Every structure is written in structure tokens, then in C-alpha cells.
Amino acid sequence: MTEGRLSRRYARAIFQLAQEEYREETLGQEVDHFLNAYGNSLLKTILNNPAFSMQSRKNVAVQVAKSLELAPLVIRFLSLLIERDRLAYLPSIAIHYRRYLDEAKGRVRARVVAPTPISEATLERLRKVLQTIRGKDVILKEETDPALIGGVLIEMEGKVYDGSIRTRLERMKESIERGD
């Protein structure tokens, strides 16, 4: 079974359990909180090291989770991932969890790339236009890339909407080279 399928399966399971407790948003944040601790330290190396017994790795994960004040459901979930040697999939599981959460809440995430920072007013107008197009609440993540020269590039639901000057110049160049 591929990592993607496994990650989706585990994400769906924890999401359904979180829904039963009406804590989807909170538990998603807790998984992300643990993921930040896991990904930015030696914790990842320790918890995935087969030289340590499974029980030792579970104990370490439980202690870290308790120090982060995570819910018992998240702690049990992390223990299960360690037991099944699936903790390395946690980053992918978290991504899929966010997708399930966004779908359930009727929202979509979009990435907006511009050559310079975009004003809050412009971001809000863009958010409203995208909400009208998609019919869902849009969560924007802004990034800057000076190489775009001007315009914006938007990635949403696997699609790229490229209105950058850089792309227009590249198209013009290709057109000139073809002799159009």
C-alpha cells in the first residue's frame, strides 16, 4: 500500500473520531502542534529509531504529547502510529487531515504568490472573488517571489492560475520564436 493511501486512511480515521467528539478543529491543531515538535528536533530521529524498543519510543511520544497538553485521543493515535511503524507518515497524515477538515467546513486553501507583499485590502478583495468563484470560504496563504516581476500566481485545489508578468513575457518570447 502506498504512503498516500495509508496517510489518507489514518487521517480519515482520526478525523472521524474527532468528529464524534465535535473537536475536529482542536484535534487538528494538536496534531499540527505535535508535528512541529516532531519535525523540528531530534524527536523524529528517536521515535523512528528501531534501536529503541517500541515501548520506549511510545513512552517518549506520550511524555512529549502530555507536555504539549494534547488530548488523550491524539496521544492514543500517536501510540498507534508508533506500534504500526507509521509515525514517519505523520506529516502526510496531517496534510490529509487538514483536507478532510477543510472539506467538512466548506473551505478551500489557496496560495497567492506576488513579487511584493500584497496589502490586506487587496488580499481581502482577492479572497472574496475566489469565494464567489468556488462557492466556499477561502483561506489564503501569501508568499512573495520577486522573479514574478508583476501580477500574481494563485494555486487552489491543484490548479494554477498564473497572471504573472514573467509568464506573459515567456509566452511572448515563445510566440516570437515560433514566428506567430
C-alpha positions in Angstrom: 0.0 0.0 0.0 1.4 3.4 -0.9 2.2 6.1 1.6 -0.6 8.3 0.3 -3.3 5.7 0.7 -2.1 4.8 4.2 -1.9 8.5 5.2 -5.4 9.1 3.9 -6.7 6.1 5.8 -5.1 7.2 9.1 -6.2 10.8 8.6 -9.8 9.7 7.8 -9.8 7.5 11.0 -8.6 10.3 13.3 -10.8 12.8 11.6 -13.9 10.6 12.1 -13.1 10.1 15.8 -12.5 13.8 16.2 -15.9 14.5 14.6 -17.6 12.1 17.1 -16.2 14.3 19.9 -17.1 17.5 18.0 -13.4 18.6 18.2 -12.2 18.3 14.6 -10.6 21.8 14.6 -8.9 21.4 18.0 -7.6 17.9 17.4 -6.2 19.0 14.0 -4.3 21.8 15.7 -3.0 19.4 18.3 -1.7 17.0 15.6 0.0 20.0 13.9 1.4 21.1 17.3 3.0 17.6 17.8 4.1 17.6 14.2 6.0 20.9 14.8 7.8 19.4 17.8 8.4 16.1 15.9 9.8 17.7 12.8 12.0 20.4 14.3 14.0 18.3 16.8 15.8 15.1 17.5 12.5 13.7 18.4 11.9 12.5 14.9 15.2 10.5 15.0 14.5 9.0 18.4 10.9 8.0 17.6 11.8 6.3 14.3 15.0 4.6 15.6 14.4 0.8 15.8 17.4 0.6 18.2 15.0 1.8 20.9 12.2 -0.6 21.9 8.7 0.2 20.7 7.6 0.7 24.3 10.5 3.2 24.9 9.5 5.1 21.8 5.9 5.2 22.8 6.8 6.4 26.3 8.8 9.2 24.8 6.0 10.2 22.5 3.4 10.1 25.3 5.6 12.2 27.5 6.1 14.8 24.8 2.4 14.8 24.0 1.5 15.2 27.6 4.0 18.1 27.9 2.3 19.7 24.9 -1.1 19.1 26.7 -2.5 17.1 23.8 -5.9 15.3 24.1 -6.0 11.6 25.0 -7.3 10.7 21.6 -4.2 12.3 19.9 -1.9 10.5 22.4 -3.6 7.2 21.6 -3.3 7.9 17.9 0.4 8.7 18.1 0.9 5.5 20.1 -0.9 3.5 17.4 1.3 5.1 14.7 4.4 4.0 16.6 3.1 0.5 17.2 2.4 0.1 13.5 5.7 1.8 12.5 3.8 4.6 10.7 5.0 7.6 12.6 7.1 8.7 9.6 3.8 9.2 7.7 2.7 11.9 10.3 3.4 14.9 8.0 1.3 13.4 5.2 -1.4 12.3 7.6 -1.6 15.9 8.9 -2.0 17.3 5.3 -4.8 14.8 4.6 -6.4 15.6 7.9 -6.5 19.3 7.0 -8.1 18.5 3.7 -10.8 16.5 5.4 -11.3 19.3 7.9 -11.5 21.9 5.1 -13.9 19.9 3.1 -16.2 19.4 6.2 -16.1 23.1 7.0 -16.7 24.1 3.4 -13.5 25.9 2.8 -10.5 25.7 0.5 -6.9 26.8 0.8 -5.2 28.9 -1.8 -1.6 30.1 -2.2 -1.1 33.5 -3.6 2.4 34.4 -4.9 3.2 38.0 -5.8 6.5 39.9 -6.4 6.0 42.1 -3.3 3.7 41.8 -0.3 0.1 42.4 -1.0 -2.0 44.8 1.1 -4.6 43.4 3.4 -7.3 45.2 1.5 -6.2 43.6 -1.8 -5.9 40.2 -0.2 -9.5 40.6 1.2 -10.8 41.6 -2.3 -9.0 38.6 -3.8 -10.4 36.3 -1.1 -13.9 37.5 -1.9 -13.5 37.0 -5.6 -12.2 33.4 -5.1 -15.0 32.7 -2.6 -17.5 33.7 -5.3 -15.8 31.5 -7.9 -15.5 28.5 -5.7 -18.6 28.9 -3.5 -16.5 28.1 -0.4 -14.7 30.0 2.2 -11.1 30.6 1.0 -8.1 30.6 3.3 -5.2 32.5 1.6 -1.5 31.9 2.2 0.6 34.7 0.8 4.1 34.3 -0.5 6.5 36.6 -2.3 8.7 35.9 -5.3 10.4 38.8 -6.9 11.1 36.8 -10.0 7.4 37.2 -11.0 8.1 40.8 -11.8 4.4 41.7 -11.5 0.9 40.2 -11.3 0.0 37.2 -9.2 0.1 33.4 -9.3 -2.7 31.6 -7.5 -2.7 27.8 -6.6 -6.0 26.5 -5.5 -7.3 22.9 -5.4 -4.5 21.6 -7.6 -5.0 24.3 -10.2 -2.6 27.1 -11.0 -3.9 30.5 -12.2 -0.9 32.4 -13.5 -1.3 36.1 -14.1 2.3 37.0 -13.6 4.3 39.3 -15.9 7.1 36.7 -16.0 4.7 34.1 -17.6 3.4 36.7 -20.1 6.9 37.6 -21.1 7.8 33.9 -21.6 4.7 33.4 -23.8 5.6 36.4 -25.8 9.2 35.1 -26.3 7.8 31.7 -27.4 5.4 33.4 -29.8 8.3 35.5 -31.3 10.5 32.4 -31.6 7.7 30.5 -33.4 7.2 33.5 -35.7 3.5 34.0 -34.7 
